Amino acid sequence: MKLDELVVNLTTTEIRTLNQEIADIETVANVIKKCKGIVYVVGNGGSDSIANHTVCDLMKHKIGAVAISNANQHSMNANDYGIERMYYNAMKPLLKEEDVVILISSSGQSVNILNAVLATLNSGCKLITFSGFDNDNPLRAVGDYNVYTPSNDYGIVEMTHQVLLHMITDKAGEK
């Protein structure tokens, strides 16, 4: 698919909704900028790559950040507790009220990401979610701040999450 085809595939509704999400970026960036603890970033598959890239960008701005993506811990948690609890078990002992958690799921329906919500809510820290696909996906309903990409195309959702997270990290890093 060429870039012009990709842009044409975005409907007017998708563009209008995305513009609203972009308008909310400053709010999300300020939450990250004011974080007194650690920014934890979590995602599966392609979203995990986005999470790791986001951590690198945050650290360039001297914002403390950690991606929950240690292969050894994932293997142990998935083996001992099931893949659906691997993030919950990895995050539960780490999270403190002053932290911020960013959860990324293209569909907003990944069970292990939804279980990570429980660890986040139990800790009292701020939760920022990134999701796409269905307007009423479960992840979109639970965050303090929810960034939604109105598309059913994985490529568009993932690229949009990456671009928006770049914008957020750059804004959070401004003095």
C-alpha positions as CSV (number, residue, x, y, z in Angstrom):
1,M,0.0,0.0,0.0
2,K,1.3,3.4,-0.9
3,L,1.1,6.4,1.4
4,D,-1.6,8.2,-0.7
5,E,-3.7,5.0,-0.5
6,L,-3.2,4.8,3.3
7,V,-4.4,8.4,3.7
8,V,-7.3,7.9,1.4
9,N,-8.3,4.9,3.5
10,L,-8.8,7.2,6.5
11,T,-12.5,8.2,6.6
12,T,-13.7,11.7,7.5
13,T,-14.9,10.3,10.8
14,E,-11.6,8.7,11.6
15,I,-9.8,12.0,10.8
16,R,-12.2,14.0,13.0
17,T,-11.8,11.6,15.9
18,L,-8.1,11.5,15.5
19,N,-8.0,15.3,15.5
20,Q,-9.7,15.2,18.9
21,E,-7.1,12.8,20.2
22,I,-4.3,15.0,19.0
23,A,-5.9,17.9,20.9
24,D,-5.8,15.8,24.1
25,I,-2.0,15.2,23.6
26,E,-1.0,18.2,25.7
27,T,-3.1,16.9,28.6
28,V,-1.5,13.5,28.4
29,A,2.0,14.9,28.0
30,N,1.5,17.0,31.1
31,V,0.6,14.0,33.2
32,I,3.8,12.3,32.1
33,K,5.8,15.5,32.6
34,K,4.5,15.9,36.2
35,C,5.1,12.2,37.1
36,K,7.0,12.0,40.3
37,G,7.7,8.3,39.9
38,I,8.3,6.0,36.9
39,V,6.5,5.9,33.6
40,Y,5.8,2.2,32.8
41,V,4.9,1.3,29.2
42,V,3.4,-2.0,28.2
43,G,2.2,-3.6,24.9
44,N,2.0,-6.9,23.1
45,G,3.8,-7.8,19.8
46,G,4.0,-4.6,17.7
47,S,2.7,-2.6,20.6
48,D,5.6,-3.9,22.7
49,S,8.0,-2.5,20.1
50,I,6.1,0.8,20.3
51,A,6.4,0.6,24.2
52,N,10.1,0.1,24.1
53,H,10.6,2.9,21.6
54,T,8.5,5.2,23.7
55,V,10.7,4.4,26.8
56,C,13.8,5.3,24.8
57,D,12.2,8.7,23.8
58,L,11.2,9.4,27.4
59,M,14.6,8.6,28.7
60,K,16.2,11.0,26.1
61,H,14.1,13.7,27.8
62,K,15.4,12.5,31.2
63,I,12.0,11.1,32.2
64,G,12.3,7.9,34.2
65,A,10.6,5.1,32.2
66,V,10.6,1.3,32.0
67,A,9.1,-1.0,29.4
68,I,7.6,-4.2,30.9
69,S,9.1,-6.5,28.3
70,N,11.7,-8.7,30.0
71,A,11.6,-12.0,28.1
72,N,12.8,-14.0,31.1
73,Q,10.1,-12.5,33.3
74,H,7.5,-13.0,30.6
75,S,8.4,-16.6,30.2
76,M,8.3,-17.3,34.0
77,N,5.0,-15.4,34.5
78,A,3.4,-17.0,31.4
79,N,4.5,-20.5,32.5
80,D,3.7,-20.2,36.2
81,Y,0.5,-18.0,36.0
82,G,-0.7,-18.1,32.4
83,I,-0.1,-15.5,29.6
84,E,-3.2,-13.6,30.6
85,R,-1.6,-12.7,34.0
86,M,2.0,-12.1,32.8
87,Y,1.8,-8.3,32.9
88,Y,-0.3,-8.2,36.1
89,N,2.3,-10.3,37.9
90,A,5.3,-8.3,36.5
91,M,3.7,-4.9,37.4
92,K,2.0,-5.6,40.7
93,P,5.2,-5.5,42.9
94,L,6.6,-2.4,41.1
95,L,3.8,0.1,40.8
96,K,3.5,3.0,43.3
97,E,0.9,5.7,43.4
98,E,3.2,8.3,42.0
99,D,3.8,6.3,38.8
100,V,2.1,6.5,35.4
101,V,1.3,3.5,33.3
102,I,0.8,3.5,29.6
103,L,-1.0,0.4,28.2
104,I,-1.0,-0.1,24.4
105,S,-3.3,-2.6,22.6
106,S,-4.4,-2.2,19.0
107,S,-7.6,-4.0,19.6
108,G,-8.1,-2.9,23.2
109,Q,-9.1,-6.4,24.0
110,S,-5.9,-8.2,24.9
111,V,-6.6,-10.1,28.1
112,N,-3.1,-9.7,29.5
113,I,-3.2,-6.0,28.9
114,L,-6.7,-5.8,30.5
115,N,-5.4,-7.7,33.5
116,A,-2.5,-5.1,33.7
117,V,-5.3,-2.6,34.3
118,L,-6.1,-4.2,37.6
119,A,-2.5,-3.9,38.8
120,T,-2.6,-0.3,37.8
121,L,-5.9,0.5,39.4
122,N,-4.9,-1.3,42.6
123,S,-1.7,0.8,42.9
124,G,-3.6,4.1,42.5
125,C,-1.3,5.4,39.8
126,K,-2.4,7.2,36.6
127,L,-3.4,5.1,33.6
128,I,-3.1,6.2,30.0
129,T,-4.4,3.8,27.4
130,F,-3.9,3.6,23.6
131,S,-6.3,1.4,21.6
132,G,-8.1,1.2,18.3
133,F,-10.6,-0.9,16.4
134,D,-14.0,-0.9,18.2
135,N,-15.1,2.4,19.6
136,D,-16.3,0.6,22.7
137,N,-13.3,-1.7,23.3
138,P,-12.8,-2.5,27.0
139,L,-9.3,-0.9,27.3
140,R,-10.7,2.5,26.2
141,A,-13.2,2.5,29.0
142,V,-10.8,2.2,31.9
143,G,-8.0,4.7,31.7
144,D,-7.7,8.1,33.3
145,Y,-6.8,9.2,29.8
146,N,-7.7,7.2,26.8
147,V,-6.2,7.7,23.3
148,Y,-8.3,6.0,20.6
149,T,-7.5,5.4,17.0
150,P,-10.7,5.0,15.0
151,S,-9.6,2.3,12.5
152,N,-9.8,-1.5,12.1
153,D,-6.5,-1.6,10.3
154,Y,-3.6,-2.8,12.4
155,G,-1.1,-0.8,10.4
156,I,-3.0,2.5,10.8
157,V,-3.6,1.9,14.5
158,E,0.0,1.0,15.2
159,M,1.5,3.8,13.2
160,T,-0.9,6.3,14.8
161,H,0.0,5.1,18.3
162,Q,3.7,5.5,17.4
163,V,3.2,9.1,16.0
164,L,1.0,10.2,18.9
165,L,3.5,8.8,21.4
166,H,6.3,10.6,19.7
167,M,4.3,13.8,19.9
168,I,3.5,13.2,23.6
169,T,7.1,12.4,24.6
170,D,8.4,15.5,22.7
171,K,5.8,17.6,24.5
172,A,6.5,16.1,27.9
173,G,10.2,16.7,27.3
174,E,9.7,20.4,26.7
175,K,11.1,22.7,29.4
